[in-house]
């Protein structure tokens, strides 16, 4: 049995499963956070879908590039080590993407909360009275 084919099969299945599972979990559980950031359900849902698509593209791309790393394994132990290392890198990419998104959205939320609210009749294109 060709160990490299077994390595590829395990790696592709594990990477795809982990990426889809994490993406789906973030999509479902991230909605309330996005609604609190954007204050609109429709906008939060759109951003949520765009984030998931970007998440999948980056992670599947990283997984596809990583499949070419390493040399053909000469034993089951070497194959397992190589597969686990690649999956570990995929998990690190997944975690980095998640925490980057949370950090950016947190900074948007914090910036919006620190700005004073505008008066209800505020229009930036109309000069203020007496100006």
C-alpha positions in Angstrom: 0.0 0.0 0.0 1.3 3.4 -0.9 1.8 5.3 2.3 1.8 8.7 0.5 -1.8 8.0 -0.7 -2.9 7.1 2.7 -1.2 10.2 4.1 -3.0 12.4 1.5 -6.4 10.8 2.1 -6.2 11.2 5.9 -4.9 14.7 5.6 -7.6 15.8 3.1 -10.4 14.3 5.0 -9.3 15.7 8.4 -8.6 19.1 7.0 -11.9 19.4 5.2 -13.8 18.1 8.3 -12.1 20.5 10.7 -12.4 23.5 8.4 -16.1 22.9 7.7 -16.9 22.1 11.4 -15.1 25.2 12.7 -16.6 27.4 9.9 -20.1 26.2 10.6 -19.7 26.6 14.4 -18.4 30.1 14.0 -21.2 31.0 11.6 -23.9 29.8 14.0 -22.4 31.2 17.2 -20.9 34.3 15.8 -24.2 35.9 14.7 -25.1 37.4 18.1 -21.7 39.0 18.3 -22.0 40.4 14.8 -25.5 41.8 15.5 -24.0 43.6 18.6 -21.2 45.0 16.5 -23.3 46.2 13.4 -26.6 46.9 15.2 -28.6 45.5 12.1 -29.6 41.9 11.6 -29.4 42.1 7.8 -25.9 43.6 7.8 -24.7 41.2 10.5 -26.0 38.2 8.5 -24.3 39.4 5.3 -21.0 40.0 7.1 -21.3 36.6 8.8 -21.7 34.8 5.4 -18.8 36.8 3.9 -16.6 35.9 6.8 -17.4 32.2 6.4 -16.7 32.3 2.7 -13.3 34.0 3.3 -12.6 31.6 6.2 -13.2 28.6 3.9 -11.1 30.1 1.0 -8.1 30.9 3.2 -8.2 27.6 5.1 -8.8 25.3 2.1 -6.1 27.2 0.2 -3.6 26.7 3.1 -4.5 23.0 3.4 -4.0 22.6 -0.4 -0.6 24.2 -0.2 0.4 22.2 2.8 -0.3 18.9 1.1 2.9 19.3 -0.9 5.1 19.7 2.2 7.4 16.9 3.4 8.9 13.9 1.6 7.2 10.6 0.8 7.0 8.6 4.0 9.0 5.4 4.3 7.1 4.0 7.3 3.8 4.2 9.0 5.3 6.2 11.9 6.8 8.7 9.5 3.5 9.0 7.6 1.6 9.5 10.9 4.1 12.2 12.0 3.8 14.0 8.8 0.0 13.9 8.7 -0.4 15.1 12.3 2.1 17.9 11.6 0.1 19.1 8.6 -3.2 18.9 10.5 -1.6 20.8 13.3 -0.6 23.6 10.9 -4.2 23.7 9.6 -5.5 24.0 13.1 -3.1 26.9 13.8 -4.3 28.6 10.6 -7.9 28.1 11.7 -7.2 29.5 15.1 -5.3 32.5 13.8 -8.1 33.3 11.4 -10.7 33.1 14.1 -8.8 35.3 16.6 -7.9 37.8 13.9 -11.6 38.2 13.0 -12.6 38.5 16.6 -9.9 41.1 17.3 -10.9 43.3 14.3 -14.6 43.1 15.1 -13.9 43.9 18.7 -12.0 47.0 17.7 -14.9 48.1 15.5 -17.4 47.5 18.3 -15.2 49.4 20.8 -14.7 52.3 18.4 -18.5 52.6 17.9 -19.2 52.6 21.6 -16.6 55.3 22.4 -18.0 57.8 19.8 -20.7 60.1 21.1 -24.1 59.6 19.6 -25.1 62.1 16.9 -28.3 64.1 17.2 -31.3 62.7 15.4 -31.5 65.6 12.9 -27.7 65.6 12.1 -26.8 65.9 8.4 -23.1 66.4 7.5 -24.0 68.1 4.2 -26.1 70.9 5.8 -24.1 73.6 7.7 -25.0 74.0 11.3 -27.1 77.1 12.2 -24.8 80.1 12.9 -21.8 78.6 11.1 
